[in-house]
Amino acid sequence: MTITRDELAVLENRINDQLASYKTTFSMSVHFGIDRVNHLRNVPPITIVELQSIFNRFITCYIPALLALNDGDTFNIRCQASHINMPCGVTKVYTNTVATQKNIVITVMRKQDFKASVTKEFTV
């Protein structure tokens, strides 16, 4: 089943609601939403339920480590059960001495032997 843009928007909102108190957000890149999430090489197809589950586990297990990342850092979220990988980038934004963190999910793929050149990996 194809994941729609509306479903991704709802997922993003749910994730960001969970993270609001931490002053951090996630957003899916255009490449993630248009080119990769529904790509035919993702066998079986990635589902919105899988993505929600991965983010829930990631937030539960790794929020302190996520917040400790620096501006410009990159990281990968790897699900050992589904072999879904999501490379991400970090941007820190400072407004009136208050820091917020924006995390961009660059792409997504289901690949067991995925290798990314990132500074950190979080396994869920």
C-alpha positions in Angstrom: 0.0 0.0 0.0 1.3 3.4 -1.0 2.0 6.0 1.7 0.4 9.3 0.9 1.7 12.8 1.5 -1.2 13.3 3.9 -0.2 10.3 5.9 3.4 11.6 6.1 2.1 15.0 7.2 0.1 13.3 10.0 3.1 11.2 11.0 5.3 14.3 11.1 2.7 16.1 13.3 2.5 13.1 15.7 6.3 12.9 16.0 6.6 16.7 16.6 3.8 16.7 19.2 5.8 14.1 21.1 8.9 16.2 20.9 7.4 19.6 21.5 8.6 19.9 25.1 12.1 19.1 24.0 12.2 22.0 21.5 13.1 19.6 18.6 11.3 18.6 15.5 11.5 16.1 12.6 10.6 16.8 9.0 10.7 14.5 6.0 12.7 15.7 3.0 11.0 15.8 -0.4 13.4 13.0 -1.4 12.1 10.9 1.5 8.4 11.6 0.7 8.4 11.5 -3.1 11.3 9.4 -4.2 12.1 6.8 -1.6 9.3 5.9 0.9 7.2 4.1 -1.8 10.1 3.0 -4.0 9.8 -0.5 -5.5 13.1 -1.6 -4.0 11.6 -1.5 -0.6 10.4 -5.1 -0.4 8.0 -5.5 1.3 6.7 -2.0 1.0 7.3 0.4 3.9 4.1 1.1 5.9 3.1 4.1 7.9 2.6 1.8 10.9 6.3 0.7 10.7 7.5 4.3 10.5 5.4 5.4 13.5 6.6 2.4 15.5 10.3 3.2 14.6 9.9 6.8 15.6 8.1 5.9 18.9 10.9 3.5 19.9 13.6 6.0 18.8 12.1 8.8 20.9 11.6 6.6 23.9 15.2 5.2 23.8 17.3 8.0 22.4 15.9 11.5 23.2 18.9 12.5 25.4 21.4 11.4 22.8 19.4 13.1 20.0 19.4 16.4 21.9 23.2 16.1 22.5 23.9 16.2 18.8 25.5 19.3 17.3 24.6 21.5 14.4 25.6 19.8 11.2 25.8 16.3 12.7 24.3 13.4 10.8 22.8 10.2 12.1 21.0 7.1 11.0 17.9 5.5 12.6 18.2 1.7 11.9 15.4 -0.7 12.7 16.9 -4.2 13.2 13.6 -6.0 12.8 12.4 -4.4 9.6 15.8 -3.3 8.1 14.4 0.2 7.6 17.1 2.9 7.6 16.6 6.6 7.8 19.7 8.9 7.5 19.0 12.3 9.1 20.7 15.7 9.5 20.7 18.1 12.4 20.3 21.9 12.3 20.4 24.0 15.5 18.5 27.2 15.4 19.2 29.9 18.0 16.5 32.6 18.6 16.9 35.0 21.6 19.4 32.6 23.2 16.9 29.7 23.0 18.1 26.7 21.0 15.8 24.6 18.9 16.8 21.5 17.0 15.5 20.6 13.5 16.1 17.1 12.3 15.7 16.4 8.6 15.0 12.8 7.6 16.9 12.8 4.3 15.8 9.4 2.9 14.4 6.0 3.8 15.1 2.5 2.6 14.6 -1.1 3.6 18.1 -2.6 3.2 19.7 -5.0 5.6 23.3 -4.2 4.8 22.8 -0.4 4.5 26.0 1.6 5.0 25.8 5.3 5.7 28.6 7.7 6.2 27.1 9.4 9.3 28.5 10.5 12.6 26.1 8.4 14.8 23.7 5.5 14.5 20.7 4.7 16.6 19.4 1.1 16.5 15.8 0.4 17.5 
